[in-house]
């Protein structure tokens, strides 16, 4: 039987070089008072925490990481 991918997890995560990358929060609105340095750092992707990798591995059965 084929396993189903959790689409909500697949939309939020990218797999690159065996690392799960996600977008950072706080960059959707109210950007006027946030500094350019802060907005640049919010633009860069960050890794999924190591404690959550196992659960993402179950939710994304066909992503090879």
Secondary structure as UniProt FT lines:
FT   HELIX           7..12
FT   STRAND          14..16
FT   TURN            17..18
FT   STRAND          19..22
FT   TURN            32..33
FT   HELIX           36..43
FT   STRAND          46..47
FT   HELIX           50..52
FT   HELIX           53..59
FT   TURN            61..62
//
